[in-house]
Amino acid sequence: MSVERIEANGTNDATAEVVAEALRYYSVAPGVRLNVRSGPGTSYNLVRVLPEGAKVHVYCQSPGTTVTGPYGTSDIWDNISNGEYVADAYVHTGSDGYIAPRCG
C-alpha cells in the first residue's frame, strides 16, 4: 500500500517540484536598478524599480518601445507580473529573440 503526502494547498510534493522547476528565473544585468512599467514601453507609468541583483520570471513577452541595454537593442518587453513589464535588453535570457509566449 502506498500513501502520497498531500500538502495543505492540495498538491503533492512531486507536483510542487515540477512547478518549481518550470518557473525559470532570469537575472537583471549586474549593477542595474531596473524600471518596471505598467505596459510594454517607456511611455507607460513607472510601477516600481527592481533592486540590483534582482531575478525575474518571464510569464510572456510583448513588442513595445525599442530599448538599448547591456544585452543589446530590442523591442521585446518581459511581463514579470500582472501589469508589470521590463525591457528585455536588461534581462539575461540567453537569447536575442522571444523566450516565452507572446502576451495575449
MMTF fields as JSON, N, C-alpha, C and O atoms, coordinates in Angstrom:
{
  "mmtfVersion": "1.0.0",
  "mmtfProducer": "UNKNOWN",
  "numBonds": 415,
  "numAtoms": 416,
  "numGroups": 104,
  "numChains": 1,
  "numModels": 1,
  "chainsPerModel": [1],
  "groupsPerChain": [104],
  "chainIdList": ["A"],
  "bondAtomList": [4, 2, 8, 6, 12, 10, 16, 14, 20, 18, 24, 22, 28, 26, 32, 30, 36, 34, 40, 38, 44, 42, 48, 46, 52, 50, 56, 54, 60, 58, 64, 62, 68, 66, 72, 70, 76, 74, 80, 78, 84, 82, 88, 86, 92, 90, 96, 94, 100, 98, 104, 102, 108, 106, 112, 110, 116, 114, 120, 118, 124, 122, 128, 126, 132, 130, 136, 134, 140, 138, 144, 142, 148, 146, 152, 150, 156, 154, 160, 158, 164, 162, 168, 166, 172, 170, 176, 174, 180, 178, 184, 182, 188, 186, 192, 190, 196, 194, 200, 198, 204, 202, 208, 206, 212, 210, 216, 214, 220, 218, 224, 222, 228, 226, 232, 230, 236, 234, 240, 238, 244, 242, 248, 246, 252, 250, 256, 254, 260, 258, 264, 262, 268, 266, 272, 270, 276, 274, 280, 278, 284, 282, 288, 286, 292, 290, 296, 294, 300, 298, 304, 302, 308, 306, 312, 310, 316, 314, 320, 318, 324, 322, 328, 326, 332, 330, 336, 334, 340, 338, 344, 342, 348, 346, 352, 350, 356, 354, 360, 358, 364, 362, 368, 366, 372, 370, 376, 374, 380, 378, 384, 382, 388, 386, 392, 390, 396, 394, 400, 398, 404, 402, 408, 406, 412, 410],
  "bondOrderList": [1, 1, 1, 1, 1, 1, 1, 1, 1, 1, 1, 1, 1, 1, 1, 1, 1, 1, 1, 1, 1, 1, 1, 1, 1, 1, 1, 1, 1, 1, 1, 1, 1, 1, 1, 1, 1, 1, 1, 1, 1, 1, 1, 1, 1, 1, 1, 1, 1, 1, 1, 1, 1, 1, 1, 1, 1, 1, 1, 1, 1, 1, 1, 1, 1, 1, 1, 1, 1, 1, 1, 1, 1, 1, 1, 1, 1, 1, 1, 1, 1, 1, 1, 1, 1, 1, 1, 1, 1, 1, 1, 1, 1, 1, 1, 1, 1, 1, 1, 1, 1, 1, 1],
  "groupList": [{"groupName": "MET", "atomNameList": ["N", "CA", "C", "O"], "elementList": ["N", "C", "C", "O"], "formalChargeList": [0, 0, 0, 0], "bondAtomList": [1, 0, 2, 1, 3, 2], "bondOrderList": [1, 1, 2], "singleLetterCode": "M", "chemCompType": "L-PEPTIDE LINKING"}, {"groupName": "SER", "atomNameList": ["N", "CA", "C", "O"], "elementList": ["N", "C", "C", "O"], "formalChargeList": [0, 0, 0, 0], "bondAtomList": [1, 0, 2, 1, 3, 2], "bondOrderList": [1, 1, 2], "singleLetterCode": "S", "chemCompType": "L-PEPTIDE LINKING"}, {"groupName": "VAL", "atomNameList": ["N", "CA", "C", "O"], "elementList": ["N", "C", "C", "O"], "formalChargeList": [0, 0, 0, 0], "bondAtomList": [1, 0, 2, 1, 3, 2], "bondOrderList": [1, 1, 2], "singleLetterCode": "V", "chemCompType": "L-PEPTIDE LINKING"}, {"groupName": "GLU", "atomNameList": ["N", "CA", "C", "O"], "elementList": ["N", "C", "C", "O"], "formalChargeList": [0, 0, 0, 0], "bondAtomList": [1, 0, 2, 1, 3, 2], "bondOrderList": [1, 1, 2], "singleLetterCode": "E", "chemCompType": "L-PEPTIDE LINKING"}, {"groupName": "ARG", "atomNameList": ["N", "CA", "C", "O"], "elementList": ["N", "C", "C", "O"], "formalChargeList": [0, 0, 0, 0], "bondAtomList": [1, 0, 2, 1, 3, 2], "bondOrderList": [1, 1, 2], "singleLetterCode": "R", "chemCompType": "L-PEPTIDE LINKING"}, {"groupName": "ILE", "atomNameList": ["N", "CA", "C", "O"], "elementList": ["N", "C", "C", "O"], "formalChargeList": [0, 0, 0, 0], "bondAtomList": [1, 0, 2, 1, 3, 2], "bondOrderList": [1, 1, 2], "singleLetterCode": "I", "chemCompType": "L-PEPTIDE LINKING"}, {"groupName": "ALA", "atomNameList": ["N", "CA", "C", "O"], "elementList": ["N", "C", "C", "O"], "formalChargeList": [0, 0, 0, 0], "bondAtomList": [1, 0, 2, 1, 3, 2], "bondOrderList": [1, 1, 2], "singleLetterCode": "A", "chemCompType": "L-PEPTIDE LINKING"}, {"groupName": "ASN", "atomNameList": ["N", "CA", "C", "O"], "elementList": ["N", "C", "C", "O"], "formalChargeList": [0, 0, 0, 0], "bondAtomList": [1, 0, 2, 1, 3, 2], "bondOrderList": [1, 1, 2], "singleLetterCode": "N", "chemCompType": "L-PEPTIDE LINKING"}, {"groupName": "GLY", "atomNameList": ["N", "CA", "C", "O"], "elementList": ["N", "C", "C", "O"], "formalChargeList": [0, 0, 0, 0], "bondAtomList": [1, 0, 2, 1, 3, 2], "bondOrderList": [1, 1, 2], "singleLetterCode": "G", "chemCompType": "PEPTIDE LINKING"}, {"groupName": "THR", "atomNameList": ["N", "CA", "C", "O"], "elementList": ["N", "C", "C", "O"], "formalChargeList": [0, 0, 0, 0], "bondAtomList": [1, 0, 2, 1, 3, 2], "bondOrderList": [1, 1, 2], "singleLetterCode": "T", "chemCompType": "L-PEPTIDE LINKING"}, {"groupName": "ASP", "atomNameList": ["N", "CA", "C", "O"], "elementList": ["N", "C", "C", "O"], "formalChargeList": [0, 0, 0, 0], "bondAtomList": [1, 0, 2, 1, 3, 2], "bondOrderList": [1, 1, 2], "singleLetterCode": "D", "chemCompType": "L-PEPTIDE LINKING"}, {"groupName": "LEU", "atomNameList": ["N", "CA", "C", "O"], "elementList": ["N", "C", "C", "O"], "formalChargeList": [0, 0, 0, 0], "bondAtomList": [1, 0, 2, 1, 3, 2], "bondOrderList": [1, 1, 2], "singleLetterCode": "L", "chemCompType": "L-PEPTIDE LINKING"}, {"groupName": "TYR", "atomNameList": ["N", "CA", "C", "O"], "elementList": ["N", "C", "C", "O"], "formalChargeList": [0, 0, 0, 0], "bondAtomList": [1, 0, 2, 1, 3, 2], "bondOrderList": [1, 1, 2], "singleLetterCode": "Y", "chemCompType": "L-PEPTIDE LINKING"}, {"groupName": "PRO", "atomNameList": ["N", "CA", "C", "O"], "elementList": ["N", "C", "C", "O"], "formalChargeList": [0, 0, 0, 0], "bondAtomList": [1, 0, 2, 1, 3, 2], "bondOrderList": [1, 1, 2], "singleLetterCode": "P", "chemCompType": "L-PEPTIDE LINKING"}, {"groupName": "LYS", "atomNameList": ["N", "CA", "C", "O"], "elementList": ["N", "C", "C", "O"], "formalChargeList": [0, 0, 0, 0], "bondAtomList": [1, 0, 2, 1, 3, 2], "bondOrderList": [1, 1, 2], "singleLetterCode": "K", "chemCompType": "L-PEPTIDE LINKING"}, {"groupName": "HIS", "atomNameList": ["N", "CA", "C", "O"], "elementList": ["N", "C", "C", "O"], "formalChargeList": [0, 0, 0, 0], "bondAtomList": [1, 0, 2, 1, 3, 2], "bondOrderList": [1, 1, 2], "singleLetterCode": "H", "chemCompType": "L-PEPTIDE LINKING"}, {"groupName": "CYS", "atomNameList": ["N", "CA", "C", "O"], "elementList": ["N", "C", "C", "O"], "formalChargeList": [0, 0, 0, 0], "bondAtomList": [1, 0, 2, 1, 3, 2], "bondOrderList": [1, 1, 2], "singleLetterCode": "C", "chemCompType": "L-PEPTIDE LINKING"}, {"groupName": "GLN", "atomNameList": ["N", "CA", "C", "O"], "elementList": ["N", "C", "C", "O"], "formalChargeList": [0, 0, 0, 0], "bondAtomList": [1, 0, 2, 1, 3, 2], "bondOrderList": [1, 1, 2], "singleLetterCode": "Q", "chemCompType": "L-PEPTIDE LINKING"}, {"groupName": "TRP", "atomNameList": ["N", "CA", "C", "O"], "elementList": ["N", "C", "C", "O"], "formalChargeList": [0, 0, 0, 0], "bondAtomList": [1, 0, 2, 1, 3, 2], "bondOrderList": [1, 1, 2], "singleLetterCode": "W", "chemCompType": "L-PEPTIDE LINKING"}],
  "groupTypeList": [0, 1, 2, 3, 4, 5, 3, 6, 7, 8, 9, 7, 10, 6, 9, 6, 3, 2, 2, 6, 3, 6, 11, 4, 12, 12, 1, 2, 6, 13, 8, 2, 4, 11, 7, 2, 4, 1, 8, 13, 8, 9, 1, 12, 7, 11, 2, 4, 2, 11, 13, 3, 8, 6, 14, 2, 15, 2, 12, 16, 17, 1, 13, 8, 9, 9, 2, 9, 8, 13, 12, 8, 9, 1, 10, 5, 18, 10, 7, 5, 1, 7, 8, 3, 12, 2, 6, 10, 6, 12, 2, 15, 9, 8, 1, 10, 8, 12, 5, 6, 13, 4, 16, 8],
  "groupIdList": [1, 2, 3, 4, 5, 6, 7, 8, 9, 10, 11, 12, 13, 14, 15, 16, 17, 18, 19, 20, 21, 22, 23, 24, 25, 26, 27, 28, 29, 30, 31, 32, 33, 34, 35, 36, 37, 38, 39, 40, 41, 42, 43, 44, 45, 46, 47, 48, 49, 50, 51, 52, 53, 54, 55, 56, 57, 58, 59, 60, 61, 62, 63, 64, 65, 66, 67, 68, 69, 70, 71, 72, 73, 74, 75, 76, 77, 78, 79, 80, 81, 82, 83, 84, 85, 86, 87, 88, 89, 90, 91, 92, 93, 94, 95, 96, 97, 98, 99, 100, 101, 102, 103, 104],
  "secStructList": [7, 7, 7, 7, 7, 5, 7, 6, 6, 1, 7, 5, 2, 2, 2, 2, 2, 2, 2, 2, 2, 2, 7, 7, 3, 3, 3, 3, 7, 6, 6, 7, 7, 3, 3, 3, 3, 1, 1, 1, 1, 6, 6, 1, 7, 3, 3, 3, 3, 3, 7, 6, 6, 7, 3, 3, 3, 7, 7, 3, 3, 3, 3, 3, 3, 3, 3, 3, 3, 6, 6, 3, 3, 3, 3, 3, 3, 3, 3, 3, 3, 6, 6, 3, 3, 3, 3, 4, 4, 4, 3, 3, 7, 1, 7, 1, 1, 7, 7, 1, 7, 5, 7, 7],
  "xCoordList": [0.85, 0.0, 0.898, 1.857, 0.574, 1.373, 0.522, -0.675, 1.157, 0.453, 1.172, 2.379, 0.426, 1.011, 0.78, -0.289, 1.783, 1.657, 0.994, 1.466, -0.068, -0.789, -0.538, -0.725, -0.115, 0.143, -1.177, -2.212, -1.133, -2.325, -2.962, -4.173, -2.162, -2.722, -3.283, -3.757, -3.233, -3.852, -2.931, -3.399, -1.635, -0.712, 0.226, 0.496, 0.717, 1.684, 3.092, 3.279, 4.079, 5.453, 5.994, 6.681, 5.702, 6.207, 5.658, 6.393, 4.382, 3.778, 4.407, 4.69, 4.627, 5.233, 6.636, 7.034, 7.402, 8.753, 8.717, 9.543, 7.796, 7.676, 7.324, 7.894, 6.393, 6.006, 7.201, 7.435, 7.949, 9.108, 10.159, 10.766, 10.382, 11.349, 10.875, 11.703, 9.575, 9.038, 9.176, 9.205, 9.261, 9.417, 10.897, 11.599, 11.359, 12.757, 12.906, 12.108, 13.921, 14.186, 15.422, 16.397, 15.361, 16.439, 17.002, 16.256, 18.314, 18.977, 18.872, 18.985, 18.653, 18.731, 20.216, 21.007, 20.604, 22.007, 22.661, 22.044, 23.907, 24.612, 24.701, 24.932, 24.516, 24.638, 23.487, 23.575, 22.395, 21.262, 20.077, 19.699, 19.506, 18.212, 17.212, 17.196, 16.382, 15.55, 14.143, 13.442, 13.743, 12.388, 11.369, 11.555, 10.3, 9.181, 8.033, 7.65, 7.492, 6.443, 5.114, 5.073, 4.026, 2.679, 2.33, 1.293, 3.159, 2.955, 4.279, 5.315, 4.26, 5.499, 6.104, 6.169, 6.54, 7.17, 7.528, 7.024, 8.41, 8.889, 7.843, 7.998, 6.781, 5.731, 4.715, 3.882, 4.784, 3.873, 4.34, 5.516, 3.407, 3.715, 4.75, 4.773, 5.608, 6.573, 5.825, 5.157, 5.933, 5.238, 6.136, 5.702, 7.389, 8.374, 9.746, 9.865, 10.771, 12.139, 12.693, 12.65, 13.218, 13.827, 15.223, 15.941, 15.607, 16.933, 18.03, 17.753, 19.266, 20.402, 20.398, 20.092, 20.737, 20.801, 19.466, 19.373, 18.43, 17.098, 17.064, 17.821, 16.178, 15.881, 14.395, 13.602, 14.012, 12.599, 12.157, 12.949, 10.894, 10.273, 9.546, 8.852, 9.703, 9.057, 7.836, 7.973, 6.635, 5.397, 5.055, 4.632, 5.241, 5.001, 5.764, 6.288, 5.828, 6.566, 5.736, 4.909, 5.98, 5.25, 6.213, 7.222, 5.902, 6.688, 6.301, 5.16, 7.244, 6.973, 8.067, 8.65, 8.347, 9.388, 10.743, 11.086, 11.509, 12.855, 13.783, 13.814, 14.539, 15.427, 16.801, 16.903, 17.853, 19.212, 19.695, 19.613, 20.199, 20.689, 21.923, 22.503, 22.338, 23.543, 23.484, 24.522, 22.282, 22.146, 21.646, 21.007, 21.935, 21.612, 20.475, 20.058, 19.985, 18.867, 17.682, 17.801, 16.541, 15.385, 14.089, 14.042, 13.037, 11.702, 10.864, 9.654, 11.515, 10.815, 10.728, 11.712, 9.527, 9.286, 8.785, 7.933, 9.334, 9.018, 7.953, 8.1, 6.881, 5.845, 6.309, 6.427, 6.573, 7.106, 6.064, 6.308, 4.916, 3.803, 2.604, 2.728, 1.46, 0.253, 0.429, 0.544, 0.451, 0.611, 2.006, 2.169, 3.021, 4.401, 5.313, 5.423, 5.97, 6.846, 8.223, 8.356, 9.256, 10.62, 11.194, 10.808, 12.117, 12.769, 13.668, 14.513, 13.482, 14.245, 15.739, 16.552, 16.113, 17.522, 18.299, 19.528, 17.602, 18.234, 18.131, 18.564, 17.564, 17.365, 18.175, 18.063, 18.987, 19.844, 19.049, 19.023, 18.397, 17.603, 18.414, 18.0, 19.568, 20.383, 19.945, 20.418, 19.037, 18.517, 18.241, 17.914, 18.379, 18.026, 16.55, 16.023, 15.897, 14.507, 13.587, 13.955, 12.388, 11.369, 11.733, 12.129, 11.59, 11.853, 10.595, 10.609, 9.512, 8.226, 7.118, 7.348, 5.913, 4.804, 4.516, 4.822, 3.934, 3.52, 2.32, 1.44, 2.322, 1.196, -0.063, -0.008, -1.183, -2.431, -3.199, -4.274],
  "yCoordList": [-1.168, 0.0, 1.233, 1.315, 2.196, 3.415, 4.595, 4.658, 5.517, 6.696, 7.923, 8.074, 8.805, 10.055, 11.138, 11.229, 11.943, 13.06, 14.222, 14.639, 14.732, 15.858, 17.091, 17.066, 18.165, 19.421, 20.136, 19.774, 21.128, 21.896, 22.574, 22.799, 22.905, 23.572, 22.581, 22.986, 21.304, 20.31, 19.7, 18.933, 20.007, 19.394, 18.47, 18.662, 17.464, 16.596, 17.13, 18.031, 16.569, 17.064, 17.001, 17.926, 15.935, 15.777, 16.867, 17.41, 17.189, 18.24, 19.584, 20.362, 19.866, 21.133, 21.267, 22.362, 20.168, 20.208, 20.491, 21.261, 19.9, 20.124, 21.58, 22.196, 22.132, 23.529, 24.441, 25.397, 24.163, 24.988, 24.947, 25.972, 23.771, 23.659, 24.397, 24.913, 24.462, 25.12, 26.636, 27.308, 27.187, 28.625, 28.986, 28.908, 29.379, 29.747, 31.242, 32.044, 31.596, 32.995, 33.47, 32.734, 34.714, 35.313, 36.504, 37.247, 36.684, 37.772, 39.087, 39.132, 40.146, 41.501, 41.829, 41.35, 42.636, 42.991, 43.463, 44.182, 43.058, 43.447, 44.966, 45.683, 45.439, 46.856, 47.719, 48.946, 47.087, 47.842, 47.795, 46.738, 48.969, 49.075, 49.271, 50.326, 48.275, 48.24, 48.77, 48.348, 49.71, 50.259, 49.214, 48.527, 49.098, 48.214, 49.127, 50.04, 48.873, 49.724, 48.98, 47.751, 49.743, 49.158, 48.553, 47.901, 48.751, 48.191, 48.08, 48.469, 47.544, 47.27, 48.491, 48.542, 49.463, 50.625, 51.683, 51.691, 52.58, 53.631, 54.706, 55.493, 54.757, 55.758, 55.305, 56.098, 54.046, 53.546, 54.017, 54.321, 54.07, 54.519, 53.619, 52.406, 54.25, 53.531, 52.921, 53.635, 51.607, 50.894, 50.767, 51.004, 50.39, 50.231, 50.084, 50.061, 49.984, 49.796, 48.539, 48.398, 47.618, 46.399, 46.742, 47.529, 46.166, 46.44, 45.732, 44.817, 46.161, 45.47, 44.011, 43.695, 43.128, 41.702, 40.983, 39.81, 41.664, 41.05, 39.938, 39.952, 38.998, 37.945, 37.987, 38.25, 37.724, 37.814, 36.555, 35.916, 36.219, 35.169, 35.865, 36.858, 35.349, 35.945, 35.092, 33.966, 35.642, 34.911, 34.938, 33.929, 36.111, 36.264, 37.498, 38.248, 37.713, 38.848, 39.561, 38.955, 40.885, 41.719, 42.656, 43.067, 42.994, 44.033, 45.396, 45.599, 46.314, 47.655, 48.609, 48.465, 49.583, 50.574, 49.887, 49.0, 50.295, 49.767, 50.403, 51.623, 49.546, 49.98, 49.349, 48.197, 50.108, 49.575, 49.414, 50.337, 48.217, 47.923, 47.057, 46.894, 46.495, 45.665, 44.428, 43.896, 43.974, 42.762, 43.065, 42.224, 44.261, 44.602, 45.598, 46.226, 45.722, 46.601, 45.736, 44.853, 45.98, 45.116, 45.879, 46.82, 45.44, 45.978, 44.993, 45.167, 43.956, 42.939, 43.409, 43.868, 43.285, 43.604, 42.351, 41.629, 42.106, 40.915, 41.22, 42.145, 40.434, 40.56, 39.735, 38.513, 40.422, 39.739, 39.539, 38.831, 40.155, 40.022, 40.7, 41.316, 40.593, 41.197, 42.708, 43.41, 43.213, 44.64, 45.176, 46.37, 44.315, 44.738, 44.235, 43.033, 45.191, 44.872, 45.488, 46.577, 44.774, 45.299, 45.103, 44.182, 45.98, 45.883, 44.653, 44.474, 43.804, 42.565, 42.821, 41.955, 43.979, 44.319, 44.391, 44.458, 44.38, 44.42, 43.095, 42.998, 42.08, 40.78, 39.727, 39.603, 38.973, 37.964, 36.68, 35.772, 36.625, 35.443, 34.45, 33.301, 34.873, 33.995, 33.97, 33.146, 34.874, 34.903, 36.347, 37.197, 36.609, 37.911, 37.953, 39.009, 36.795, 36.705, 36.371, 36.485, 35.957, 35.61, 34.279, 33.32, 34.244, 33.016, 32.55, 31.535, 33.301, 32.983, 33.301, 34.008, 32.782, 33.09, 34.593, 35.316, 35.043, 36.444, 36.661, 35.811, 37.829, 38.163, 38.366, 38.912, 37.925, 37.989, 39.195, 39.324],
  "zCoordList": [0.0, 0.0, 0.0, 0.767, -0.873, -0.965, -0.535, -0.816, 0.144, 0.626, 0.091, 0.28, -0.581, -1.066, -0.034, 0.569, 0.154, 1.085, 0.351, -0.706, 0.894, 0.308, 1.162, 2.378, 0.518, 1.217, 1.484, 0.925, 2.318, 2.69, 1.484, 1.471, 0.466, -0.704, -1.723, -2.784, -1.411, -2.276, -3.313, -4.154, -3.291, -4.239, -3.487, -2.302, -4.197, -3.541, -3.801, -4.618, -3.103, -3.198, -4.617, -5.051, -5.347, -6.711, -7.627, -8.452, -7.489, -8.306, -7.992, -8.904, -6.736, -6.331, -6.901, -7.299, -6.951, -7.515, -9.006, -9.494, -9.743, -11.183, -11.458, -12.359, -10.691, -10.865, -10.578, -11.318, -9.526, -9.177, -10.282, -10.592, -10.881, -11.959, -13.205, -13.957, -13.444, -14.63, -14.54, -15.571, -13.339, -13.163, -13.215, -12.207, -14.388, -14.547, -14.31, -14.794, -13.572, -13.264, -14.019, -14.171, -14.49, -15.267, -14.503, -13.864, -14.569, -13.857, -14.616, -15.841, -13.863, -14.397, -14.494, -13.682, -15.473, -15.691, -14.394, -13.607, -14.177, -12.944, -12.8, -13.774, -11.578, -11.28, -11.754, -11.715, -12.207, -12.755, -11.795, -11.291, -11.561, -10.872, -12.003, -12.636, -12.265, -13.469, -13.244, -12.325, -14.108, -14.049, -14.476, -15.481, -13.713, -14.045, -14.471, -13.74, -15.651, -16.218, -16.282, -16.222, -16.405, -16.44, -17.798, -17.928, -18.794, -20.128, -20.848, -20.308, -22.082, -22.809, -23.513, -24.741, -22.726, -23.332, -22.317, -21.194, -22.734, -21.826, -21.563, -20.63, -22.365, -22.144, -21.083, -20.645, -20.677, -19.641, -18.265, -18.064, -17.33, -15.97, -15.304, -15.51, -14.5, -13.684, -12.505, -11.756, -12.336, -11.265, -10.035, -8.907, -10.268, -9.197, -9.833, -11.058, -9.017, -9.504, -8.85, -7.628, -9.67, -9.133, -8.6, -9.216, -7.476, -6.92, -7.719, -8.495, -7.521, -8.132, -7.706, -6.556, -8.628, -8.328, -8.415, -8.05, -8.891, -8.974, -10.03, -11.0, -9.813, -10.791, -11.055, -10.152, -12.31, -12.685, -13.431, -14.124, -13.274, -14.08, -15.226, -15.01, -16.44, -17.605, -17.954, -18.432, -17.709, -17.978, -19.46, -20.025, -20.094, -21.521, -21.978, -21.154, -23.292, -23.836, -24.892, -25.574, -25.013, -25.973, -26.681, -26.108, -27.932, -28.59, -28.019, -27.602, -28.001, -27.479, -27.897, -28.972, -27.054, -27.314, -27.472, -26.691, -28.477, -28.658, -27.625, -27.459, -26.935, -25.857, -26.074, -26.496, -25.785, -25.821, -24.384, -23.573, -24.093, -22.751, -22.823, -23.897, -21.694, -21.64, -22.534, -22.927, -22.854, -23.665, -25.07, -25.702, -25.555, -26.937, -27.059, -26.086, -28.289, -28.601, -28.977, -29.827, -28.353, -28.569, -28.309, -27.517, -29.007, -28.731, -27.922, -27.781, -27.39, -26.597, -25.143, -24.562, -24.571, -23.166, -22.463, -22.98, -21.27, -20.488, -19.445, -18.647, -19.456, -18.434, -17.239, -17.326, -16.11, -14.928, -13.841, -12.864, -14.005, -13.069, -13.707, -14.765, -13.083, -13.624, -13.757, -12.752, -15.001, -15.235, -14.979, -14.728, -15.039, -14.802, -15.916, -16.157, -16.595, -17.724, -17.532, -16.974, -18.005, -18.027, -19.427, -20.146, -19.8, -21.104, -21.132, -20.255, -22.144, -22.272, -22.46, -22.137, -22.97, -23.185, -21.874, -21.89, -20.746, -19.425, -18.676, -17.527, -19.315, -18.668, -19.414, -20.634, -18.689, -19.315, -19.57, -18.739, -20.744, -21.111, -21.922, -22.083, -22.439, -23.27, -24.717, -25.499, -25.083, -26.45, -26.876, -26.049, -28.175, -28.722, -29.134, -29.485, -29.086, -29.502, -28.344, -27.174, -28.7, -27.702, -27.026, -27.689, -25.712, -24.943, -24.211, -23.515, -24.377, -23.73, -24.725, -25.706, -24.476, -25.391, -25.427, -24.479, -26.517, -26.612, -25.683, -25.557, -25.043, -24.155, -24.992, -26.094, -24.461, -25.184, -25.027, -25.612]
}
